[in-house]
Amino acid sequence: MLGDLQKALERNEKTTEYDFVRAANSLLTNQFLYADRPAQRDNYFLIAQNMSYFRNLFSAIGWSVVYQPDEAYLGIVPQGEERVMRLKLDESLLLLCLRQMYEQKLENFEVEGGKAYITSDEMLSTYQSLTGKEIPNETRLKEILALFARHGVIERGKADETDPKNIPLGIYPTIRQVVVEDYIRQLEALCDMEGGSDDSNLEDVSDESETAAESTSKAAEESADEEEIKHESDVEEGSDETA
């Protein structure tokens, strides 16, 4: 892998090893990078121009690189079973609603630059219409939107002063990467499974659902834990040999 990095550096004379490290960390942290975001642009183009290197790099640690140049984004998704992220019920349902709204905007030719623009009120109205459930309160909604924004699924705009609770939202095309194709069946299944359950069971239901949101933070934490365990084991073996 170090040899591959050296070759990549030779092809990019004005780029340093630090630039490659920074780009890899940025992708691992944000999960998706966009060419139109000023803070991500340099890392986006560095990865796009060295796609073979970064595909091999992330493949070695269990990730697949997704690259959509037409929509000007790239990202990573965990391979195998780790592709599924456990979400709470309201998170799962809202994510599925966002996919539904994105598809509707796409069918109506209302997608601009790959993004579908909606408001939080429209999202909550869709949520109620599709699920028949009570909408999350304001605090909970902010938490969920922050989670989705952190994973690069949406962007949040600034609400108008006359309607401060109605937040402008942009749904990124990455919603199609993190929500499976049969999202309508998933939505119906989650609603049906919840029927007759008490509140304590709702979280269990959502934990068992397979809403395919990409789990960057979980995989990164597990990888770090494995390294720490391995390090401790090596230290113990070294101590035994010394004794």
C-alpha positions as a Python dict, from the first residue, in 0.01 Angstrom:
ca = {
    (1, 'M'): (0, 0, 0),
    (2, 'L'): (290, 235, 72),
    (3, 'G'): (425, 158, -273),
    (4, 'D'): (90, 253, -425),
    (5, 'L'): (97, 580, -234),
    (6, 'Q'): (445, 657, -362),
    (7, 'K'): (332, 598, -721),
    (8, 'A'): (30, 823, -665),
    (9, 'L'): (255, 1096, -527),
    (10, 'E'): (479, 1070, -833),
    (11, 'R'): (176, 1124, -1056),
    (12, 'N'): (71, 1423, -845),
    (13, 'E'): (388, 1628, -807),
    (14, 'K'): (221, 1917, -626),
    (15, 'T'): (44, 1689, -380),
    (16, 'T'): (192, 1572, -51),
    (17, 'E'): (142, 1259, 155),
    (18, 'Y'): (-46, 1474, 405),
    (19, 'D'): (-295, 1570, 132),
    (20, 'F'): (-375, 1203, 70),
    (21, 'V'): (-411, 1134, 442),
    (22, 'R'): (-637, 1435, 484),
    (23, 'A'): (-856, 1330, 191),
    (24, 'A'): (-892, 975, 322),
    (25, 'N'): (-979, 1098, 671),
    (26, 'S'): (-1230, 1344, 529),
    (27, 'L'): (-1407, 1070, 335),
    (28, 'L'): (-1407, 835, 632),
    (29, 'T'): (-1546, 1106, 860),
    (30, 'N'): (-1810, 1251, 628),
    (31, 'Q'): (-1894, 933, 434),
    (32, 'F'): (-1985, 1141, 128),
    (33, 'L'): (-1798, 1431, -33),
    (34, 'Y'): (-1943, 1680, -280),
    (35, 'A'): (-1771, 1886, -547),
    (36, 'D'): (-1997, 2185, -482),
    (37, 'R'): (-1908, 2213, -114),
    (38, 'P'): (-1613, 2451, -77),
    (39, 'A'): (-1480, 2274, 232),
    (40, 'Q'): (-1484, 1936, 55),
    (41, 'R'): (-1391, 2034, -300),
    (42, 'D'): (-1013, 1978, -279),
    (43, 'N'): (-1051, 1638, -116),
    (44, 'Y'): (-1322, 1541, -364),
    (45, 'F'): (-1106, 1612, -668),
    (46, 'L'): (-794, 1453, -517),
    (47, 'I'): (-984, 1129, -459),
    (48, 'A'): (-1160, 1146, -797),
    (49, 'Q'): (-825, 1188, -975),
    (50, 'N'): (-671, 894, -786),
    (51, 'M'): (-972, 667, -774),
    (52, 'S'): (-778, 343, -819),
    (53, 'Y'): (-555, 417, -519),
    (54, 'F'): (-843, 510, -290),
    (55, 'R'): (-1056, 214, -401),
    (56, 'N'): (-772, -21, -305),
    (57, 'L'): (-709, 166, 18),
    (58, 'F'): (-1067, 149, 144),
    (59, 'S'): (-1123, -202, 10),
    (60, 'A'): (-840, -320, 233),
    (61, 'I'): (-1036, -207, 540),
    (62, 'G'): (-1377, -329, 425),
    (63, 'W'): (-1524, -32, 240),
    (64, 'S'): (-1644, 20, -116),
    (65, 'V'): (-1599, 356, -287),
    (66, 'V'): (-1904, 495, -468),
    (67, 'Y'): (-1826, 752, -737),
    (68, 'Q'): (-2095, 942, -926),
    (69, 'P'): (-1920, 1207, -1139),
    (70, 'D'): (-2244, 1309, -1314),
    (71, 'E'): (-2390, 1405, -977),
    (72, 'A'): (-2056, 1532, -846),
    (73, 'Y'): (-2031, 1321, -534),
    (74, 'L'): (-1836, 1025, -406),
    (75, 'G'): (-1856, 825, -88),
    (76, 'I'): (-1786, 502, 92),
    (77, 'V'): (-2022, 226, 196),
    (78, 'P'): (-1933, -65, 423),
    (79, 'Q'): (-1911, -405, 259),
    (80, 'G'): (-2116, -708, 356),
    (81, 'E'): (-2331, -713, 668),
    (82, 'E'): (-2184, -390, 799),
    (83, 'R'): (-2368, -209, 519),
    (84, 'V'): (-2677, -206, 740),
    (85, 'M'): (-2698, 51, 1017),
    (86, 'R'): (-2937, 7, 1308),
    (87, 'L'): (-3163, 306, 1342),
    (88, 'K'): (-3439, 405, 1579),
    (89, 'L'): (-3788, 372, 1440),
    (90, 'D'): (-3850, 743, 1378),
    (91, 'E'): (-3510, 775, 1208),
    (92, 'S'): (-3581, 479, 982),
    (93, 'L'): (-3925, 607, 886),
    (94, 'L'): (-3807, 961, 815),
    (95, 'L'): (-3518, 831, 606),
    (96, 'L'): (-3759, 623, 401),
    (97, 'C'): (-3987, 925, 362),
    (98, 'L'): (-3694, 1127, 230),
    (99, 'R'): (-3629, 860, -33),
    (100, 'Q'): (-3996, 870, -133),
    (101, 'M'): (-3990, 1249, -163),
    (102, 'Y'): (-3668, 1240, -364),
    (103, 'E'): (-3818, 995, -612),
    (104, 'Q'): (-4130, 1208, -649),
    (105, 'K'): (-3922, 1517, -718),
    (106, 'L'): (-3717, 1320, -969),
    (107, 'E'): (-4027, 1199, -1153),
    (108, 'N'): (-4160, 1555, -1168),
    (109, 'F'): (-3826, 1691, -1299),
    (110, 'E'): (-3790, 1903, -986),
    (111, 'V'): (-3438, 1795, -897),
    (112, 'E'): (-3178, 2069, -933),
    (113, 'G'): (-2810, 1984, -948),
    (114, 'G'): (-2890, 1637, -817),
    (115, 'K'): (-3068, 1775, -509),
    (116, 'A'): (-3438, 1774, -428),
    (117, 'Y'): (-3546, 2076, -228),
    (118, 'I'): (-3816, 2043, 37),
    (119, 'T'): (-3899, 2187, 379),
    (120, 'S'): (-3917, 2018, 716),
    (121, 'D'): (-4293, 2084, 723),
    (122, 'E'): (-4334, 1900, 392),
    (123, 'M'): (-4125, 1614, 524),
    (124, 'L'): (-4333, 1586, 841),
    (125, 'S'): (-4654, 1602, 638),
    (126, 'T'): (-4528, 1313, 425),
    (127, 'Y'): (-4428, 1129, 741),
    (128, 'Q'): (-4779, 1157, 883),
    (129, 'S'): (-4941, 1069, 552),
    (130, 'L'): (-4732, 757, 490),
    (131, 'T'): (-4705, 628, 847),
    (132, 'G'): (-5009, 764, 1030),
    (133, 'K'): (-4784, 827, 1328),
    (134, 'E'): (-4733, 1128, 1549),
    (135, 'I'): (-4452, 1349, 1425),
    (136, 'P'): (-4132, 1386, 1632),
    (137, 'N'): (-4118, 1691, 1859),
    (138, 'E'): (-3897, 1986, 1768),
    (139, 'T'): (-3598, 1874, 1974),
    (140, 'R'): (-3609, 1520, 1840),
    (141, 'L'): (-3649, 1644, 1483),
    (142, 'K'): (-3335, 1857, 1515),
    (143, 'E'): (-3143, 1553, 1640),
    (144, 'I'): (-3256, 1343, 1344),
    (145, 'L'): (-3181, 1613, 1089),
    (146, 'A'): (-2834, 1659, 1241),
    (147, 'L'): (-2773, 1284, 1206),
    (148, 'F'): (-2881, 1282, 842),
    (149, 'A'): (-2674, 1591, 763),
    (150, 'R'): (-2370, 1436, 932),
    (151, 'H'): (-2397, 1135, 702),
    (152, 'G'): (-2425, 1357, 395),
    (153, 'V'): (-2784, 1265, 313),
    (154, 'I'): (-2932, 1615, 346),
    (155, 'E'): (-2826, 1975, 378),
    (156, 'R'): (-3003, 2217, 608),
    (157, 'G'): (-3080, 2572, 509),
    (158, 'K'): (-3173, 2873, 720),
    (159, 'A'): (-3539, 2907, 810),
    (160, 'D'): (-3728, 3226, 731),
    (161, 'E'): (-3780, 3459, 1026),
    (162, 'T'): (-4156, 3448, 969),
    (163, 'D'): (-4156, 3067, 997),
    (164, 'P'): (-3851, 2972, 1205),
    (165, 'K'): (-3953, 2610, 1262),
    (166, 'N'): (-3992, 2530, 892),
    (167, 'I'): (-3637, 2442, 786),
    (168, 'P'): (-3539, 2434, 417),
    (169, 'L'): (-3381, 2099, 329),
    (170, 'G'): (-3195, 1967, 30),
    (171, 'I'): (-3202, 1590, -24),
    (172, 'Y'): (-2878, 1472, -180),
    (173, 'P'): (-2877, 1194, -441),
    (174, 'T'): (-2686, 986, -187),
    (175, 'I'): (-3027, 902, -39),
    (176, 'R'): (-3040, 637, -311),
    (177, 'Q'): (-2717, 486, -182),
    (178, 'V'): (-2826, 463, 181),
    (179, 'V'): (-3188, 352, 135),
    (180, 'V'): (-3258, 23, -40),
    (181, 'E'): (-3461, 1, -361),
    (182, 'D'): (-3766, -159, -200),
    (183, 'Y'): (-3808, 135, 37),
    (184, 'I'): (-4189, 132, 9),
    (185, 'R'): (-4199, -228, 132),
    (186, 'Q'): (-3959, -135, 410),
    (187, 'L'): (-4183, 155, 509),
    (188, 'E'): (-4495, -62, 514),
    (189, 'A'): (-4316, -338, 704),
    (190, 'L'): (-4198, -102, 976),
    (191, 'C'): (-4546, 44, 1019),
    (192, 'D'): (-4709, -301, 1030),
    (193, 'M'): (-4455, -443, 1273),
    (194, 'E'): (-4512, -158, 1516),
    (195, 'G'): (-4886, -220, 1543),
    (196, 'G'): (-4988, -335, 1889),
    (197, 'S'): (-4643, -279, 2038),
    (198, 'D'): (-4577, -62, 2339),
    (199, 'D'): (-4310, 204, 2344),
    (200, 'S'): (-4048, -30, 2486),
    (201, 'N'): (-4087, -259, 2187),
    (202, 'L'): (-4070, 11, 1923),
    (203, 'E'): (-3697, 55, 1957),
    (204, 'D'): (-3653, -322, 1936),
    (205, 'V'): (-3850, -327, 1611),
    (206, 'S'): (-3638, -54, 1459),
    (207, 'D'): (-3320, -225, 1574),
    (208, 'E'): (-3425, -537, 1384),
    (209, 'S'): (-3516, -349, 1067),
    (210, 'E'): (-3272, -345, 776),
    (211, 'T'): (-3296, 14, 667),
    (212, 'A'): (-2973, 49, 473),
    (213, 'A'): (-2810, 366, 604),
    (214, 'E'): (-2432, 363, 587),
    (215, 'S'): (-2257, 321, 922),
    (216, 'T'): (-1926, 511, 913),
    (217, 'S'): (-1894, 592, 1282),
    (218, 'K'): (-1987, 241, 1401),
    (219, 'A'): (-1737, 68, 1173),
    (220, 'A'): (-1463, 315, 1261),
    (221, 'E'): (-1519, 264, 1635),
    (222, 'E'): (-1515, -117, 1597),
    (223, 'S'): (-1194, -98, 1395),
    (224, 'A'): (-1033, 116, 1665),
    (225, 'D'): (-1149, -125, 1937),
    (226, 'E'): (-1002, -422, 1748),
    (227, 'E'): (-667, -245, 1715),
    (228, 'E'): (-667, -163, 2087),
    (229, 'I'): (-746, -525, 2180),
    (230, 'K'): (-471, -651, 1948),
    (231, 'H'): (-222, -405, 2099),
    (232, 'E'): (-307, -512, 2454),
    (233, 'S'): (-268, -877, 2353),
    (234, 'D'): (76, -811, 2204),
    (235, 'V'): (183, -632, 2522),
    (236, 'E'): (70, -924, 2739),
    (237, 'E'): (253, -1177, 2520),
    (238, 'G'): (566, -965, 2539),
    (239, 'S'): (541, -955, 2918),
    (240, 'D'): (503, -1336, 2939),
    (241, 'E'): (810, -1394, 2723),
    (242, 'T'): (1014, -1156, 2938),
    (243, 'A'): (905, -1338, 3252),
}
